[in-house]
C-alpha cells in the first residue's frame, strides 16, 4: 500500500485530476502484472518485458495528449493559419503550450513505470533476458554453479533451472527485485523534485498575487462549467426551433447565434497582458466588444498601467478546462 500512496502524491499536489489519472494507472498496472503478464522464460524475456513496461506508458502518454483540451485548442485550424504560426514569437508560444501539455500528459506514463518498477515483475523478466556477460556475472556472483546460473538465468522468473539450486535462483531474483525497487523510488523522487522545481520557478515569476491566483482558478472552473451548460442549452433551443420549423412548415423564429469569427476568437489560447486584465479569452472578447448601431454592448474594461507580456507559467491552467475529445 505504501507504493500506491507515494504515487498518488504526485497527482494530489497538482490537482484532483492528476490523482485520478495516477490511481487509474496504478489499477491498470496491477491488473496487467497479475493477470496478463506472463514472462516467457526464454530468449524473448528482454523484448517481452520491455514491451509491457514501455508500450503501455507510450499509450498513456498519447492518451494524455488526446484528452487535454489545450491540445485541441492548439492544433484545431493550425493548417489554415500556417503563415502566422511560423512566426518566431508564435512558435515560442506554441512551444510553451506544448511543454505545459506534456507536463500533464506525463503523469500517467511515469506513474505506470514507477509502479511497475516497485512491483519488479517486468524488471525481473527484462534483466534475466539481457545478453550482457558482465551483468550476468554480476547477478550470479560467486555462486558454486556460476556457469549453470548464467546459462539458465532466463528461466529463473518461472521457477525453472535444471542444475542451478533453489537458493541461487532466489538470490538472483531478490537482487533483481531490489534493483528494480531502487530505480522505482529514484524515479518517484526525481518526479517530485522536478515538479517542485517547476512549481517554484512558475510561482517566483508570477505577475499576480497568490490570492488573485486562487480567484483566477475559481473563475476558470466556473466559466468552463457554465460554458458547457449554456452551449447545451443554446444548442437545444436552436435544434428545437429548426425541427419545429421543418415539421410545421413555418418560418423559423430568430435566434441570435455567435458567428464563426466569434467562436474562433473565444477558442484561441489565452494570452496574458498586463495592460488589459482579462481572466480568459471569453472575458477578453466580451470586454472588447464595441457599441454599434444594431447592438449596445460593454460597460467598461478593467484596465491597469502595466505593459504587455507573454503568458506566465503560473497561468497554464486557464485553457485547461475539462478533458474532452
N, C-alpha and C positions, 0 to 999 in steps of 0.2 A: 504493500500500500504506500510505502514511503516514496517509491519512484513515481507513482501516479500523482501524489500531492506536489512533488517537486516540479513535474512537467506542467501541471495546471497553473503554477505561479507565473509561468511565462505568459500565459494568456490573461490571468487576472490583473496583472499590473498594467496591461494596455487597455482592455475593456472586456465586458462580458462575452462579446462575440469571439474574441481570441480564446477565452477559456472554453467556450462551447466547441470551437474547432479542435482545440487540443484534446478535449475529452472524447470527441467522436473519433479522432485519430488514434488515441490510445486504445479505445474499444476495438477498432478495426484491426489494429496490430495484434492485439491479444487473440482475436478470432483466427487471424491468418497464421500466427505462430503455433497455435494449439490444434487447429482443425485442418488447415490447408497445407502448411509447410511440412514436408517430409524429405529430409536430406537423403539423396540417392545413395550415398556411401560408395561412390566410385569416382572415376576421373572427372565427373561432372560436378563435383562438390563446389568448386570455386565459382563456376558460372551460375549454378543454381542458386547458391546463397547470395551472390551479388544481385541477381535479378530480383529476388524477394526483398532485398534491402533497399535497392535504389529505384527500381521501376515504380513501385507504389509512391515513393517520395516524389518522383518526377510527375506522376499523375496528379498528386495532391497539389503540386506547385502550379500545374496548368489549370487545375480546377480553381485554385485561389485567384488566378488572373481572371478566369471566366466569371466568377461570382462577385467580382469587385465592380461596383457601379462606376468608379472612376476610370476603369479601363475602357469602358464603352463610351464614356464622355470624351475620352482622348482620341479614340480611333474612329468613331462614327463621323463619316463625311470627310475624313482626312485626305482621301484620294482626290476629292474635288477642290481642295484648297491647298494643293501641294506647294505652290509657289510661296505662299505665306508661311507654311510650316518649315520650309527650307531656310528661312532666315536664321541668323545666328542666335538671336535672342529667343526666338520661338523654339529652336532646338534645345536651348538651355532649359527653358520652362518644361518642355516635354520630358527631358532627361530627369529633372527633379520630380515630376509627377510619377514617372516610371519607377524611380527609386522608392517613392512613398508606397506605391502599389506593391512593389517587390517585398518591402519590409513586412507588409501584411500577409502576402501570399506565402512567405517562407515559414510562417508559424507552423502550419500543418506538416510540411516535409521534415523540418528539424525535430518536431515532436515525434514523428514516426521513427526517424533514425535514432534519436536518443533512447526511446523506449525499447527499440529493437536491440540496441547495444546493451542496455541494462538487463534485458532478458537473456541474451547470449546465444540463443539457438542459431541465429543466422551466422554469427561470427564463428562459432564452432565449425559449422559446415564449410564456411569460406576458407578458413585457415587450415583445416585438415586437407583441403584440396589444393592448396597453393604448392606450386612446384618450384620451391626455392630450397636448396640443400641447406643453406645456413640456418634458415628458420626451422626446418625440420630437425636439425641437430639441436637447436635451442629448445624445442619442445621435448625431445626425447632425452636430452641432457646426458647424464652419466649412468643411465639405466643398464642393467645387466644385459638385456636383449635389445640394445640400441638399434642394431641393423633391422631387426624384425619390427621394431616400433616404427621406424621411418617408412618401411615398405607397406605396413598395414595401417598407417595413420588415417587414411581416408575412410576406413571402416569403423573408426572409434565412435563417431556420433550415434551409430546404430547398435553399439554394444558388441561389435564384431572384433575379430582379430584371433587368428588360429594359434599363434605362438606367443604373442605379447600377453603378459599377465594382466589380471583384472586390476591390480594395484597400479601398474604402469598406465593403463588406459584411463583410469580415474584421475590419476595425477596430471596427465596431459589435458584432460577435459577441464579440470579445476583451474589449471593455468590459463587456458583459453578463456574461460568464463571470467576470471579475474581481470585479464587484459581487456576484455570486452566491456566490463562494467567500469573500469577506469576510464576508458575512452568515452563512455556514455556520460559519466559525471563531468569530465573535462568539456564535453560538448555543451552540456547544460550550463556550466559555469561561464563558458565563452559567450553563450547566447545572452545570459543575464547581464554580463559585463558590457557587452556591445549595446544591448538595449538601454542600460543605464547611461552609457556614454552618449548615445544619440539623443536620449531624452534630456540630458543636462545641456548638451550643445543647443538643442532646439529651444529650451526654456531660457538659456542665457541670452539668446539673440531675439527673444520675443519682444515685439514693439508694443505689446499691450500688457496690462497687469494680470495677475492671477485671477482676481475676482471677475474681471471682464472676460477672461478666457472661459471661465465656468459658465457665465451668462451666454457667451457665444455658442458653446456646446449645446446648452439648453435650447437656444433659439433654433439651431440647425436641426436638432432632433424633432422639435415641434413643427418646423416648416416641412420637413420630409414627410411626417405623418399626415399633416393637413393637405399637402400637395397630392398625396395618393388618394385621400378621401375626396378632395374637390375634383380631381381628374375623373375618378369613378363616377361621381355624381353628375358631372357635366356630360360625360360620355353617355351615360344612361339617358339623360334628358334629350340629347341630340338623337340618339338611336330611337327613342320613343316618338320624337317629333317626325323623323323620317318615315318610320313604319306606319304611323297614323296617317301621314300624308299619302303614302302609297296605297294603303288599303281603302282609305275613304276617298281617294282621288280628289283631294283638295289642295289648295296652295299651302305650303308649309309656313308656319309662324316663324318670324325672325328670331334667331338665337345668335348672340354675339360669341364668336369663337376666335381665339388668337390666330394670327396669320403665321405662315411658315417662318417668316423672319422673326416674329415674336418668340416662337418656340426655339428657334436657333439661338437667339440671344440669351435666353434663360438656361439653355442646355450647355453653354460653353463652360469651361473650367473657371473657377473663381480666381480673380487676380486682386491681391491686396493693394490698396493705395492709401497712403497716409492723408492725402488731401481730401478724398471723399470716403467717409467711413460707412461702408456697406457691409452687411453681415452675410450676404450671399449674392449670387448673380440675379436672383429674383428680386431681392431688395434693391439692387442697383438698377434693374430695369424699371421697377415701379417708381423709384425716386427720380429717374431721369426723364420720365415722360413729360412732355410739354403740352400746354393748353392749345387746342386747335379750335377751328370753327365748329366742328361736329362733336367735340367732347371736351369736358372740363376735367382735368386731372391734376394731381400733385398738389401738396401743400408746400412743404419746404424741405430741403435736403439737410442732412446732418453734415456739417462742414467742420473742418479744422484747418490749421495753417501749415500742416506738415506737407512735405513733398512726396511724390510718388515713390513706390518701392516695389521690388519683387515680392513674391509670396514667401513669408517666413515659414520655416518648417513646422512651427508650433501650430499653424492653422491648417495642417494637412487633412484634418477631419472634416473640413467644410463641405467638400464634394463627395464624401464617402457615401452618405445615405444608407439605404438598405442593400443587401446583396440581391442582385437581380440578374436575369439573363437578358 
